[in-house]
Amino acid sequence: MRYNVLATDYDGTLATEGRVDEATLAALVRLRNSGRRLILVTGRELDDLARVFPHIDLFERVVAENGALLYSPATRKTRPLAAAPPARFVQTLRDRGVTPLSVGQVVVATWTPHEKTVLDVIRELGLDLQVIFNKGAVMVLPAGVNKATGLAAALEELALSPQSVVSVGDAENDHPFLSLSGCSVAVANALPTLKEQADWVTQGSRGAGVTELIDHLLASDRSERTPG
């Protein structure tokens, strides 16, 4: 078992239109029963994720808010991995009509075409913040915080090596944590730039692609047990 951890993005990878189908859920259970560990790495805020995904306890750790928050479903404890957004930043965005505007424990998020306003406010207030894009989503986080730093924190808590991780994603904000992992996978519906980076591209899209990856990992276990 060369890779004993699966780290997966949620929207557009594990989930289709925010929901995970039964076949994909069954595949996750099979993988966990094989002795592997599951880590979810998402841009979503934790409360929002729990609302749409009641099976969060399949995962040993959840990296939420695009790397800014770490959650253990077993203990229900959260650990912010960066500072909360300045209140004046959030208020200035509201004053300038940025809507919708979502404020998590660390992340501040909106949608295109508000990125120009967001960048203008960051510059005007002199804040050490970065803008991360996830298709149409615009996420604001402290500089240096991303899915890779979040995954690294999760692996440190679990005493696991990045080289033992297979990671899978679909969008531009998945680049960092795919680069950190021992093996990187893009689902068939992933952006072209992510496919170019990945070690392997699935034939299936979204949950079907994750299921394909899981079946491949389980088949490799059977192959290792077959005498040569």
N, C-alpha and C positions, 0 to 999 in steps of 0.2 A: 504494500500500500504506500506508494511514493507520495501521493497527495492525500492528506487526511483531513483537510479543511476545504469547505466550499464557501466562498464569500460571494454573495450575489446582490446586485442592485434590485430595486423593487419595480418601479414603474417602467414599462416598456421592456422589461427583462423577465422578471418573475411574474409580473401582473400584466393583464390586458385591460385597458380602461379602468385601472385601479383595483381590479379583482384577480385573485388567483384561482384557477379552475381546479376541479377535483383531481384530474390526472396529474397535474403538477404537484398538488399537495401530497398525493400518494407517492410520487417520486421522492419528495423531500423526506418522507417517513422512511422509505426504503434506504435512502442514503444514511440517515441518522442511525437506523438499525444496523448498518454495516460497521458502525464504530466511528464514523467520521463526525466532524464537528461542523456546525452550520453558523455562519455569521451573516446577518443582513446589513447591507450598507446602502443607505437611502438619503435622499435630499429632504424627505418629508419630516415634518415635526412629529414628535412621538404620539401626541394625542390623536392627530389626524391618522397616523398609521394604525393605531389600535382600533380606530373606528372602522376602517375599511378592511383590516386584516386581523380577524379574531384568533388566528393560529400563530400569533407571534411567539408563543412559547415553544415552537419547534426549534427556535434559534437560541444558541447559547449566549450570544451577544447581539445587540442591535446598535449599529452606528447610525445615528439619526442626524438631521440638520446638516447634511453634507459634510460630516466629519466633526461637528462641534459638540456632539452629545453622545455619551455612551450609556447604554441601558442593559441591565441584566434581567431578563424575564423571570429567572428562578427566584431572585431576591426582590425584584421590583425596585431596585435602586438605580438611580440615574447619577451620572457624573458629568457635569459640564467640562469640556476640554478647552474652553476659551471664555473670555469675558463677555458679559451681556452687552447688547448694543447701547450706545449712549442715548439717553432719552431725548436729547436735543436733535439728534439725527432723525429719529423716528418722527418726532413732532414736525420737523421741517419738511419731511417727505409728505406728511399729511396736509400740511399747510399749502403745499404746492400741488395738491390734487392727485397724488400718486395713489391710485386705487385699481384693483384690490391691493391691500397691503397686509401681509401676515407677519407677525412678530413672535418668534419662538423664544426659547431660553437664550439663544445666541444668534440664530439666523434672522435676517429680515428679508422677506421675499415679495416679489411682485412679478409682473409679466412685461414682455416687450409691448409697446415701444417706450417704456418708462426708463430704460437704461441710461439715456442721456441725462434725465433729471437726477437720477441716482448718482451718477458720476459727478455731475455739477455740484451736488450737495456735499459729497465726500471731499471734493477739492476745496470748496468754500469754507468748510468747517475744519479742514486740515486733519482729517481722521486717517488712521492707519487701517483702512478697510479695503477689501478687494471685492470685485464683482465676478461671480461665477455663473456661466450660462448652462442651462439644461434644456436644450431645445428652446421652447418659448419662455421658459421660466428664467427669472433674473434673481439670483441669490446674493446677498451681501453678508460677508463674514470677515472676521479679523484676518489680517494678512498672514499667509502661511498655513491656514486651516483648510483642509480638503479631505476627500474621502480616504486618501492614503494615510494621512496623519491619524484619522479616526480609526482606520483598520489597524494601524500599528499599535495604538493604545489598547485595542481589544485583544490583539495577539499577545501583547505584553502581560495583560491581566491573566490570560489563559496559559502563559508560558509556552507559546507556540512560535515556530519560525515562519517568516514570510515565504520561505522556499517550500513549505509544506502546503501552500494555499493554491487552489485553483479559483480564479476570480472570473466573474462573468458580468457583462454590462452591455449597454446599448448607446449611450450618449456621451457628449463631450466631457461632462463632469466625472465620467468613469475612468478617463485616461489615467489619473494618478494612482488609483488603487489597483488597476490592472498592471501598471508598471511595477508596483511593489511586489506583486505575487510571483510565485514560482512558475505558474502557467496562467496565461491570460486567454480568455475566450470571449468572442463577440457573438451575440445572437444574430440570426439572418437579417433582422430588421434594423440592425445597428447602423449608425452613421458610417459613411465610407472611411473617414479618417480613423475610426475606432477599429474597423475591420483590418485596415492596413497595419495597425499596431499589434493586433492580437496574434497569438500563436496558432489559434484555431478558430474557425467560423462555423457555427452550426448550420445545418440545412433548415432546421425549423426556426420559426419566429417566436419571440417572447417565451411564454411558459413551455411551449413545445420544444423550443431550443434548449431550455434548461433541463427538461426531461431527457432529451437526447444526450446532453452532457452527463447527466447522472447515470444513465444506462451505460454510457461508455466507461465511466469510472468503475461501476460495478462489474462490467465485463472484464476489465483489466484485473480485478481481484480474482475472478474465476480463472483467467489465463495464467496468473502467477501460481495458482494451486495445481495446474495441470502439469504432470511430469513431462520433462523434455525428452 
